[in-house]
Amino acid sequence: MVRMTVSDAVVDGGMCRLPRDAAAAVGVTDGQQVRLRYDGDPAVFTVAVHDDEAGAVSAAGRDRLGATTDRFRVDADPNVVHPTLDRETAAETGEFVERLIDGDSGIVALAPHGGYIEHGTDRQVTRLSSRLGATGWYCAGWWPGGGAYRRWHVTSTRIDPRSFPELEGIEDVGFDTTVGFHGWRNDYLGIGGTASLELRTAIRDELEAAVDGAFAVRLATDPARNGTATDNVVNWLTDAGTGGVQLEQPLVARTEYRDAVVDAVADVLARRIA
């Protein structure tokens, strides 16, 4: 058990500070993810190691765990994704799993937040992989009664392959193009990433034709949400770090237009590898 406190020094609900000896005992270090459990219920955090005697989370981190006081104890587990559960059982029991789809092209499709974290995105990965023979990697999480996002979401710029064994297996492949499927609350689809303006524009135009005005499709311009960070998994999985395409999608794009979105992206990429 690790003693935890709520601290203003931890400003992000997705981060936790762990004492150095506790982190070593668990087998994690700076930047890795860890599964913390309070009263048996888990949430995934990104680790910052420090030299204090107790660990710490923010007030938002405490709320993610379901704790009700500013001092409490947690179990810490380095196994962020469940190592053995099949998808159906994970969905039924409220778990978090990782999957890799083998491919034979220079393209990889990603959905770090599948299942009910950002609903529909993992299904988009499997479809793009099938269309193009692409490698696919996704995580999928659920939680009984809702709350999968609160339990399992890890920001794309913090995903550490040491905490995701299937991702670690492809981190050095050096793909030509990565397509990351995500969800957000905006009412339009934003296309970001470090891929060329020409490629992102071609995808935008294909998507606009495919959805026929059901929602707007735009090139992402907000620096906080445009997917261009070098430590974003959609970028560092590419050989030069400049082949990432990040799609931030409203719910309608991930449900009613889920296949149309994937097929539009696939059509653009297929013309490039033909």
C-alpha positions as CSV (number, residue, x, y, z in Angstrom):
1,M,0.0,0.0,0.0
2,V,1.2,3.5,-0.8
3,R,0.2,6.5,1.4
4,M,-1.3,9.3,-0.7
5,T,-2.1,12.9,-0.1
6,V,-3.8,15.6,-2.1
7,S,-1.3,18.3,-3.1
8,D,-1.6,21.5,-5.1
9,A,1.9,20.7,-6.4
10,V,0.2,18.1,-8.7
11,V,-1.7,20.3,-11.1
12,D,-3.0,17.6,-13.5
13,G,-5.6,14.9,-12.7
14,G,-3.8,12.4,-14.8
15,M,-0.5,12.6,-12.9
16,C,0.6,11.1,-9.6
17,R,3.7,11.5,-7.6
18,L,5.2,8.3,-6.1
19,P,7.9,8.1,-3.4
20,R,11.1,6.7,-4.9
21,D,11.2,3.6,-2.9
22,A,7.5,2.8,-3.7
23,A,8.1,3.4,-7.4
24,A,11.1,1.0,-7.3
25,A,9.1,-1.6,-5.4
26,V,6.3,-1.4,-8.0
27,G,8.8,-1.4,-10.9
28,V,7.9,2.0,-12.5
29,T,9.8,5.2,-13.0
30,D,9.3,8.7,-14.3
31,G,6.9,9.0,-17.3
32,Q,5.5,5.5,-17.1
33,Q,1.9,4.7,-16.4
34,V,0.7,2.9,-13.3
35,R,-2.6,1.5,-12.1
36,L,-3.7,2.8,-8.7
37,R,-6.5,1.2,-6.8
38,Y,-8.5,2.8,-4.0
39,D,-11.0,0.5,-2.3
40,G,-10.5,-2.0,-5.1
41,D,-11.4,0.5,-7.9
42,P,-8.6,1.4,-10.4
43,A,-7.5,4.5,-12.4
44,V,-4.4,4.9,-14.6
45,F,-1.9,7.7,-13.8
46,T,1.4,8.9,-15.2
47,V,4.2,8.7,-12.7
48,A,6.5,11.4,-11.4
49,V,9.0,10.0,-8.9
50,H,9.9,12.2,-5.9
51,D,11.7,11.9,-2.6
52,D,8.9,12.6,-0.2
53,E,7.6,9.8,2.1
54,A,4.0,9.9,0.7
55,G,2.7,9.9,-2.8
56,A,0.4,12.7,-4.1
57,V,-2.3,13.4,-6.6
58,S,-4.4,16.5,-7.3
59,A,-7.9,17.0,-6.1
60,A,-9.0,15.8,-9.6
61,G,-6.9,12.7,-9.3
62,R,-8.4,11.9,-5.9
63,D,-11.9,12.2,-7.5
64,R,-10.8,9.9,-10.3
65,L,-10.0,7.3,-7.7
66,G,-13.2,7.8,-5.8
67,A,-11.5,8.8,-2.5
68,T,-13.3,11.2,-0.2
69,T,-10.5,12.4,2.0
70,D,-7.2,14.2,1.4
71,R,-5.2,11.3,2.9
72,F,-5.7,7.7,1.8
73,R,-3.9,4.6,0.7
74,V,-3.8,2.9,-2.6
75,D,-2.4,-0.3,-4.2
76,A,-0.1,0.3,-7.1
77,D,0.2,-2.0,-10.1
78,P,2.6,-1.7,-13.0
79,N,0.2,-3.8,-15.2
80,V,-1.7,-0.9,-16.8
81,V,-3.6,-3.0,-19.3
82,H,-5.1,-6.4,-18.3
83,P,-2.7,-9.0,-19.7
84,T,-5.2,-11.9,-20.3
85,L,-8.8,-10.8,-20.7
86,D,-10.6,-11.0,-24.0
87,R,-12.5,-8.0,-25.2
88,E,-16.0,-9.3,-24.4
89,T,-15.1,-10.1,-20.8
90,A,-13.3,-6.7,-20.4
91,A,-16.4,-4.9,-21.6
92,E,-18.6,-6.9,-19.2
93,T,-16.3,-6.4,-16.1
94,G,-15.1,-2.9,-16.7
95,E,-11.5,-3.5,-17.7
96,F,-8.8,-2.0,-19.8
97,V,-7.1,-4.0,-22.6
98,E,-4.6,-3.5,-25.4
99,R,-4.6,-5.1,-28.9
100,L,-2.2,-5.2,-31.8
101,I,-3.2,-6.1,-35.4
102,D,-0.4,-7.2,-37.6
103,G,0.0,-5.4,-40.9
104,D,2.3,-5.5,-43.9
105,S,2.3,-1.8,-45.1
106,G,4.0,1.3,-43.9
107,I,0.8,2.5,-42.2
108,V,-0.3,2.1,-38.6
109,A,-3.7,3.0,-37.2
110,L,-4.1,4.0,-33.6
111,A,-6.8,4.4,-31.0
112,P,-5.4,4.9,-27.5
113,H,-8.9,5.5,-26.1
114,G,-11.1,2.9,-27.5
115,G,-14.0,1.0,-25.9
116,Y,-16.1,3.5,-24.1
117,I,-13.3,6.0,-23.4
118,E,-13.8,7.6,-26.8
119,H,-16.5,5.4,-28.2
120,G,-16.1,3.9,-31.7
121,T,-12.4,4.7,-32.2
122,D,-11.1,1.2,-31.8
123,R,-13.6,-0.1,-34.4
124,Q,-12.2,2.5,-36.8
125,V,-8.7,1.1,-36.3
126,T,-9.8,-2.5,-37.1
127,R,-11.6,-1.2,-40.3
128,L,-8.6,0.8,-41.5
129,S,-6.3,-2.1,-40.9
130,S,-8.6,-4.4,-42.9
131,R,-8.9,-1.9,-45.8
132,L,-5.1,-1.3,-46.2
133,G,-3.4,-4.2,-44.6
134,A,-2.1,-1.7,-42.0
135,T,-0.8,-2.4,-38.6
136,G,-3.3,-1.5,-35.9
137,W,-2.9,-0.7,-32.2
138,Y,-5.6,0.2,-29.8
139,C,-6.5,0.3,-26.1
140,A,-10.1,-0.2,-25.0
141,G,-11.6,0.5,-21.6
142,W,-15.0,0.2,-20.0
143,W,-16.5,0.9,-16.6
144,P,-19.8,-0.3,-15.2
145,G,-22.4,2.4,-15.4
146,G,-20.1,4.7,-17.3
147,G,-16.9,6.6,-16.4
148,A,-14.4,4.7,-18.6
149,Y,-12.8,8.1,-19.6
150,R,-12.3,9.0,-16.0
151,R,-10.7,5.6,-15.2
152,W,-8.6,4.8,-18.2
153,H,-7.8,7.9,-20.3
154,V,-4.0,8.6,-20.8
155,T,-3.1,11.8,-22.7
156,S,-1.5,10.9,-26.1
157,T,1.6,12.9,-25.3
158,R,2.2,10.9,-22.2
159,I,1.7,7.3,-23.5
160,D,4.8,5.4,-22.5
161,P,5.4,2.2,-24.5
162,R,7.1,0.6,-21.4
163,S,3.6,0.5,-20.0
164,F,1.9,-0.9,-23.1
165,P,3.6,-4.2,-24.2
166,E,2.0,-4.4,-27.6
167,L,2.9,-0.8,-28.4
168,E,6.5,-1.4,-27.2
169,G,6.7,-4.1,-29.8
170,I,6.2,-1.6,-32.6
171,E,7.8,1.5,-31.3
172,D,11.0,1.1,-33.4
173,V,9.3,0.1,-36.7
174,G,9.4,3.6,-38.1
175,F,6.1,3.7,-40.0
176,D,5.6,6.0,-43.0
177,T,2.2,7.2,-41.9
178,T,0.2,7.0,-38.7
179,V,-3.5,7.7,-38.4
180,G,-4.8,8.3,-34.9
181,F,-8.5,8.1,-34.2
182,H,-9.8,10.2,-31.3
183,G,-13.0,11.7,-30.0
184,W,-13.9,15.1,-28.6
185,R,-16.9,17.2,-27.7
186,N,-16.6,19.7,-30.5
187,D,-19.2,19.5,-33.2
188,Y,-16.7,19.3,-36.1
189,L,-14.0,16.9,-37.1
190,G,-10.5,18.3,-36.8
191,I,-7.5,17.0,-38.7
192,G,-4.1,17.6,-37.1
193,G,-0.7,15.9,-36.8
194,T,2.7,16.4,-38.3
195,A,1.8,15.0,-41.7
196,S,2.2,17.3,-44.7
197,L,-0.4,20.0,-45.3
198,E,-1.0,18.4,-48.7
199,L,-2.0,15.0,-47.2
200,R,-4.1,16.6,-44.4
201,T,-5.9,18.7,-47.0
202,A,-6.5,15.7,-49.2
203,I,-8.0,13.9,-46.3
204,R,-10.2,16.9,-45.4
205,D,-11.5,17.1,-48.9
206,E,-12.3,13.4,-49.1
207,L,-14.0,13.5,-45.7
208,E,-16.1,16.5,-46.7
209,A,-17.4,14.6,-49.7
210,A,-18.1,11.5,-47.7
211,V,-20.1,13.1,-44.9
212,D,-21.9,15.5,-47.2
213,G,-22.5,18.3,-44.7
214,A,-23.5,16.1,-41.7
215,F,-20.8,17.9,-39.8
216,A,-17.9,20.3,-40.6
217,V,-14.4,19.0,-41.4
218,R,-11.5,21.3,-40.7
219,L,-7.8,21.4,-40.5
220,A,-6.9,21.7,-36.8
221,T,-5.4,25.0,-35.9
222,D,-5.6,25.2,-32.1
223,P,-2.0,24.6,-30.8
224,A,-3.3,22.7,-27.8
225,R,-5.4,20.3,-29.9
226,N,-3.7,20.1,-33.3
227,G,-1.7,16.9,-32.6
228,T,1.7,18.3,-33.6
229,A,3.6,17.6,-30.4
230,T,6.7,15.5,-31.0
231,D,5.9,13.4,-27.9
232,N,2.4,12.5,-29.3
233,V,2.3,8.8,-30.1
234,V,0.8,9.6,-33.5
235,N,4.0,11.4,-34.5
236,W,6.8,9.5,-32.7
237,L,5.7,6.2,-34.3
238,T,6.6,7.5,-37.7
239,D,10.1,7.2,-39.1
240,A,10.9,10.9,-39.2
241,G,8.3,12.1,-36.7
242,T,6.5,13.9,-39.6
243,G,3.9,11.4,-40.8
244,G,1.2,11.6,-38.2
245,V,-2.5,12.3,-39.0
246,Q,-4.7,12.9,-35.9
247,L,-8.4,12.9,-36.3
248,E,-10.4,14.5,-33.5
249,Q,-14.0,13.5,-34.0
250,P,-17.5,14.4,-32.7
251,L,-19.6,11.5,-31.5
252,V,-21.6,11.4,-34.8
253,A,-18.4,10.8,-36.8
254,R,-17.6,7.8,-34.5
255,T,-21.0,6.2,-34.7
256,E,-23.3,7.0,-37.6
257,Y,-20.5,8.0,-39.9
258,R,-17.8,5.7,-38.4
259,D,-17.2,3.6,-41.5
260,A,-17.5,6.5,-43.9
261,V,-14.8,8.4,-42.1
262,V,-12.5,5.4,-42.2
263,D,-13.1,4.6,-45.8
264,A,-12.5,8.2,-46.8
265,V,-9.1,8.2,-45.1
266,A,-8.3,4.8,-46.6
267,D,-9.1,5.9,-50.1
268,V,-6.7,8.8,-49.8
269,L,-3.9,6.6,-48.4
270,A,-4.6,3.8,-50.9
271,R,-4.0,6.2,-53.8
272,R,-0.6,7.0,-52.3
273,I,0.6,3.5,-51.9
274,A,-0.9,2.1,-55.2
